[in-house]
Amino acid sequence: MLNPDNDVLDRVIKGLARNEQKFGHRYCPCRLRSGDEEKDKAIICPCIYHRDEIAKDGHCHCMLYHQPDKEKTGSN
């Protein structure tokens, strides 16, 4: 699910919108673009890393996607 913290959500969405306007794609704002369009496909939101990060940390790196019940379920 999306992060319920509106401040975080706002910051990430603004970064995605800025990247889309500037580069033509919604690149993850917490990842550095290489400039190679083929390589950078991996960081178009949702990036290829988000599922593993959510499974490991309960959220993706930029904290857009969030699993709030991770601690409650004991799946750490």
C-alpha positions in Angstrom: 0.0 0.0 0.0 1.0 3.6 -0.3 2.7 5.2 2.8 -0.1 6.7 5.0 2.2 9.6 6.0 1.0 12.4 3.8 4.3 14.4 4.1 6.3 11.4 2.8 3.7 10.7 0.1 3.8 14.3 -1.0 7.6 14.4 -1.2 7.9 11.3 -3.2 5.0 12.1 -5.6 6.6 15.5 -6.2 9.9 13.8 -7.0 8.2 11.4 -9.4 6.3 14.2 -11.1 9.5 16.3 -11.4 11.4 13.4 -13.0 8.6 12.7 -15.4 8.5 16.3 -16.5 12.3 16.6 -16.7 13.2 13.1 -18.1 9.9 11.8 -19.6 9.6 8.9 -17.1 8.6 8.6 -13.4 12.0 7.6 -12.2 12.2 6.7 -8.6 13.3 10.0 -6.8 15.6 8.1 -4.4 17.6 6.4 -7.2 20.3 8.0 -9.3 19.8 7.8 -13.0 22.7 6.6 -15.1 21.7 8.4 -18.2 21.5 5.1 -20.1 17.8 4.8 -20.9 17.9 1.0 -21.1 19.6 0.7 -17.6 17.3 3.4 -16.1 14.2 1.4 -17.0 14.9 -0.5 -13.8 14.2 2.6 -11.7 10.9 3.7 -13.2 8.5 3.6 -10.3 7.7 1.1 -9.1 11.3 0.1 -9.5 12.5 -3.4 -9.7 13.9 -3.3 -6.2 10.6 -2.4 -4.4 9.3 -5.9 -3.7 12.6 -7.1 -2.1 12.9 -3.9 -0.1 9.3 -4.2 1.2 9.9 -7.8 2.1 13.1 -7.0 3.9 12.4 -3.6 5.4 8.6 -3.1 5.4 8.9 -0.3 2.8 10.7 0.5 -0.4 13.8 2.7 -0.3 11.9 6.0 -0.9 9.1 4.9 1.4 6.3 5.3 -1.2 5.2 1.7 -0.9 4.7 0.5 2.6 3.8 -2.6 4.6 2.7 -1.2 7.9 1.7 -4.6 9.5 5.1 -6.1 9.0 6.1 -5.8 12.6 2.7 -7.0 13.8 2.8 -10.2 11.7 6.3 -11.2 12.9 7.6 -11.6 9.4 10.8 -9.6 10.0 
